[in-house]
Amino acid sequence: MLYLFDMDGTLIDSNGIWKDVDSAFLARRGLPYTKEYYEGVAHTIFPLAAKFTKEFCHLPESEEAIMAEWMDLAQGLYANVPVKPGVRDYLRQCQDRGIRMAVVTSSVPEHCRTALSHLQLLPFFERITFAQELGVEKKDPALWRKAAELANVAPEDCVMFDDSIAACRGAHAAGMRTVGVYDPYFAGTEMLKPRPEFMEFTVIDRISQRLCRA
């Protein structure tokens, strides 16, 4: 059995970082932060977010320049992000039970390693799969099949935890069991909420709900 964890919004309380970065980036150009913009960049990989931003905002900058500016705006923020409630205890419980664990994230590799190192969470995980390095979004079942392949397990022997509906559906389509982790940061959006419509996967308020129930 392999448990696959998203990072932003699932393991760590970091979703607000990118709204602040995006708002600052757009404000420099006299542009508003809108729902349409959010929906274009949320939970996607850095290069595709930059491509969307350039096209959506009609910017003259290259996609590389956009990503470099984002990195500058986010500098140091991941070194101070907190772990989400219940996460550390749940990871210890899984470790004590011999459950293999890994991270699958759309986050920039530098940010991911900074946060997990700062919070001393890295030792819990045998590997990190970066969607950005594979060039595949988490909504694509192919990413989840690849994550399972890299760990030498079948998708059917994986359980994934994520705060994104699209990612949960991608993993579900790949044959994995899925646990949607609600993040109140996204209240009022189409992101995960603990309600019965989402019958294809379990939805929980926070990782601590899984304690003693894994």
Backbone hydrogen bonds, N-H to C=O, Kabsch-Sander energy under -0.5 kcal/mol:
donor,donor_aa,acceptor,acceptor_aa,energy
2,L,157,D,-2.2
3,Y,100,R,-2.7
4,L,2,L,-0.5
4,L,159,V,-3.1
5,F,3,Y,-0.5
5,F,102,A,-2.7
6,D,161,F,-2.5
9,G,12,I,-2.4
10,T,7,M,-1.7
11,L,7,M,-1.9
12,I,7,M,-2.0
13,D,82,P,-2.7
14,S,12,I,-1.6
17,I,14,S,-1.6
18,W,14,S,-0.7
18,W,15,N,-0.6
19,K,15,N,-0.9
20,D,16,G,-2.0
21,V,17,I,-2.4
22,D,18,W,-2.7
23,S,19,K,-2.6
24,A,20,D,-2.3
25,F,21,V,-2.6
26,L,22,D,-2.7
27,A,23,S,-2.5
28,R,24,A,-1.7
29,R,26,L,-1.5
30,G,27,A,-1.6
31,L,26,L,-2.7
34,T,32,P,-0.8
38,Y,34,T,-2.6
39,E,35,K,-2.7
40,G,36,E,-1.1
40,G,37,Y,-0.7
41,V,37,Y,-1.3
41,V,38,Y,-0.7
42,A,38,Y,-2.7
44,T,41,V,-1.2
49,A,45,I,-2.3
50,A,46,F,-2.4
51,K,47,P,-2.0
52,F,48,L,-2.5
53,T,49,A,-2.5
54,K,50,A,-2.5
55,E,51,K,-2.0
56,F,52,F,-3.6
57,C,53,T,-2.4
59,L,54,K,-1.9
66,I,62,S,-2.0
67,M,63,E,-2.3
68,A,64,E,-2.1
69,E,65,A,-2.1
70,W,66,I,-2.2
71,M,67,M,-2.4
72,D,68,A,-1.9
73,L,69,E,-2.4
74,A,70,W,-2.1
75,Q,71,M,-0.5
75,Q,72,D,-0.7
77,L,74,A,-1.9
78,Y,74,A,-0.6
79,A,76,G,-0.9
80,N,77,L,-1.4
84,K,11,L,-2.6
87,V,84,K,-1.7
90,Y,86,G,-2.2
91,L,87,V,-2.7
92,R,88,R,-2.1
93,Q,89,D,-2.2
94,C,90,Y,-2.5
95,Q,91,L,-2.6
96,D,92,R,-2.7
97,R,93,Q,-1.3
98,G,95,Q,-1.5
99,I,94,C,-2.5
100,R,1,M,-1.3
102,A,3,Y,-2.3
103,V,127,R,-2.1
104,V,5,F,-2.2
105,T,129,T,-2.3
111,H,108,V,-0.5
112,C,108,V,-2.4
113,R,109,P,-2.6
114,T,110,E,-1.9
115,A,111,H,-2.5
116,L,112,C,-2.6
117,S,113,R,-2.0
118,H,114,T,-2.5
119,L,115,A,-2.2
120,Q,117,S,-1.2
121,L,116,L,-2.8
122,L,116,L,-1.2
124,F,121,L,-1.8
125,F,122,L,-1.9
126,E,101,M,-2.8
129,T,103,V,-3.1
130,F,128,I,-0.6
131,A,105,T,-2.7
131,A,129,T,-0.6
134,L,130,F,-1.5
135,G,131,A,-1.5
136,V,131,A,-1.6
140,D,137,E,-1.6
143,L,140,D,-1.6
144,W,140,D,-0.8
145,R,141,P,-2.3
146,K,142,A,-2.1
147,A,143,L,-2.4
148,A,144,W,-2.0
149,E,145,R,-2.3
150,L,146,K,-2.8
151,A,147,A,-1.1
152,N,149,E,-1.4
153,V,148,A,-2.4
157,D,154,A,-2.2
158,C,155,P,-1.8
159,V,2,L,-2.3
160,M,177,R,-2.6
161,F,4,L,-2.7
162,D,179,V,-1.9
168,C,164,S,-2.3
169,R,165,I,-2.5
170,G,166,A,-2.1
171,A,167,A,-2.5
172,H,168,C,-2.5
173,A,169,R,-2.4
174,A,170,G,-1.1
175,G,172,H,-1.4
176,M,171,A,-2.3
177,R,158,C,-2.2
179,V,160,M,-2.7
180,G,202,T,-3.9
181,V,162,D,-2.9
182,Y,180,G,-0.7
182,Y,204,I,-3.2
186,F,183,D,-2.1
187,A,184,P,-1.9
189,T,186,F,-2.3
192,L,163,D,-1.0
195,R,193,K,-2.0
198,F,195,R,-1.2
199,M,197,E,-2.3
201,F,198,F,-0.8
202,T,178,T,-1.6
204,I,180,G,-3.2
208,S,85,P,-0.7
209,Q,206,R,-2.0
210,R,207,I,-2.5
211,L,208,S,-1.3
213,R,210,R,-2.5
214,A,210,R,-0.6
